[in-house]
Structure formats: structure tokens, C-alpha cells
Amino acid sequence: GRRVSALRSTVGGVLQRLRGAPERRSGPASGHELAYWHKRGLEKGTYIYDNYLRLWGLSRDSFAGAEVADYGSGPFGGVLSVLEGVEGHPIDVLAGEYNELAVSPFPILPADDYRTPLPDALCDACFCTNALDHDPQPRRVAAEIARILKPGGALYLHVHHRREDQLNKAHRYVVTEEIVRSWLDDLFEEVSLQADSDWPNDEPDLTMLYGKFLRRAV
């Protein structure tokens, strides 16, 4: 309808500006992220996303016909890369670099100054996996996710559960259940939040936190 056409026009304009803009200088963070994905292997990078779906008991067609975002999507579009029949909106601060790789099924949207080009209350669901705990201002990320979600829309969140002795350049602060709740409580109603010790990762003795939260009514 009219709303979808307007959204496509907005997204198209953003992408046109991205293509026409001068090449953005890649700082240490963007260089680290790009190196990570190349090391993992671009041709097999989407294998992890079915594992995320299994955490929440979801299938690839669970959101057919829905508007779904993935904040901090990485180059593949995040979980959207394995979902079927969705209107997908991957979001990443490295949208320019990742769009050049052309491995996402949807154009990756920027989040300049924690603001995406998506309209208010568009999305039925948003995934944010292994991203919120990397950002220096997680509450601003949470606020933008809340803005683009419909009231009652679901946030599927997955973060590293880290102690003081498990911090590194990419993970700069401790993350616990209480800290995650402090990022989200005023914006989202908690459905579930639990630790997962069986998540495949490269670091010994590291667990993950994953949860589902519903956007509070405005």
C-alpha cells in the first residue's frame, strides 16, 4: 500500500546516498569487524543464524508476511538471511562497507547517531544478536529498536554473559541479567531471559544470555 511504497522510496534514497557518498574511512572498529567476517568465511557465514532461531523455538517461516528488523546485522543481514517470506530490514553502523560485499538478501540500512531511516512502529519483530553488548551506548540502541517496533512487537536479544576477567577489545564491559534488564526495562516487558552454556563459541568458559522482550505500549 501507500505506506510500503513510501518506505521503499525512503530506503531507496538512503541507498542512493550511500552509493554516491565518498568512501567512509574505516576506523579500528570497522576494520576489526570486516576482518572477523572474512576470517569466518563469507561463503559460510550464515550457518550461525539457524542456531539463533532454535534458541527461541522458531523456524525459518515463523515470521512469513511480517516486517522484521535485525539491529547489528553484520554483512549477511543477520537472522534475516535465513528467514522466509519476510519484509527484512537489516541495520548496521557499517552499512556502507557491508552493502559493498553484496552478501545480504536485503539492503543493509545505516544507524547514524542511533537513528535508522525506518518509520515509527513499522516492525513486528527485531533480532539483535551478539551486537548490543558491543555498543558503547546500549540504551540508545534499545531506544531505537523500541521506536521501530510496533507496540507488543518482539525483541529477540542475544548477548555475551561476561565477567570482569572475560573482557577484551570487542567486549568492554561486564554483562549480567540485571544489566541487560537495566537497558530495556522502561521500554520492554520481559518474557524470558536466561543463560545458555552450550552456545558454540571460540572462548572457553563463556556463556550467553538470550531473551524475548515485548515493546511496551506507548
Disulfide bonds with the S-S distance in Angstrom:
none
